[in-house]
Amino acid sequence: MSKPKKSWKELSPTAKAAIVAVAAVDAGTRVWALRDLAGRRPEEINGPKRAWAIGLSIGSTAGIGPAIYLLWGRKRRG
């Protein structure tokens, strides 16, 4: 049997701060990844640029999509 979910008002200040911090980091990495993607030519990307753009634009679990792009979606420059 699952526990009922707590509303925002029922959360502790620490829990609220953690949620806001995770959301801010997620938003920041998503913006970073999208800006990086926009500034690269298609041949500098592993896979279709459009697919990465769609994947990064759709919400994912706590920054997993942007992290995957930043680590493996970009070809190394140089």
N, C-alpha and C positions, 0 to 999 in steps of 0.2 A: 504494500500500500504506500503510495507516495504522499509526501507532505504537501500541504497547500502552499502555493507560492506566496511570498511576502510582498506587500505593496511597498512602494518607495518610502512612504511615511513610516513603515514598520522597521526599516533597515537602520542599523546603527550608523553613526557618523563615519566610522572607519570603513564600513562596507560601502557607503555612498562614495567616499573619497576614492576607494579602490576602483569602483565601477567607472567613475569619471576619469581617473588616471588611465585605465585600460582603454577607454573610448578615445581619449586624446592621443595616446600612442598609436592606436589603430588608424585614426584619421590622419595623423602625421605621416605614418609610413605609406598609407594609401596615396596621399597627395605626392609624396616624394617619388613613389614608383610611377605614378601617372605622368608626372612632369619629366621624369627620366625617359619613359617610353616615348613621350611626345617629341623629345629632343633627339631621338635616335633614328637613323635610317633603317628600313626594313631588313637590310642585310646585316645589321648589327644586333638583331634579335633572334633568339632561338625559337623558331616557330612563327606563326602568323601574327603580325602586329595587331591586327584587328581582334583576334581571339584574346590576346593579352589585355587589350583595352576593355573588352567586355568583361573578362574575368576579374579585372581589378576594380571595375565600376560596380559590380554586384557585390553586396556585402558578404563577407565570409567570417569565419570564426577567428576573432582576435588576431588579425594581421597575418594569417597564414598565406593568403594569396599574394599580398605585397612582398612578404619574405621570400616566397618561392620565386617570384619574378626577380627580385633584387639579387638572389643567390644564383639562380640557374637560367633565368629567362634572357639575360643579357650576354652577348658575346664579349669577351675581353678586348678592350681597346689596346692598340699598340702592336 
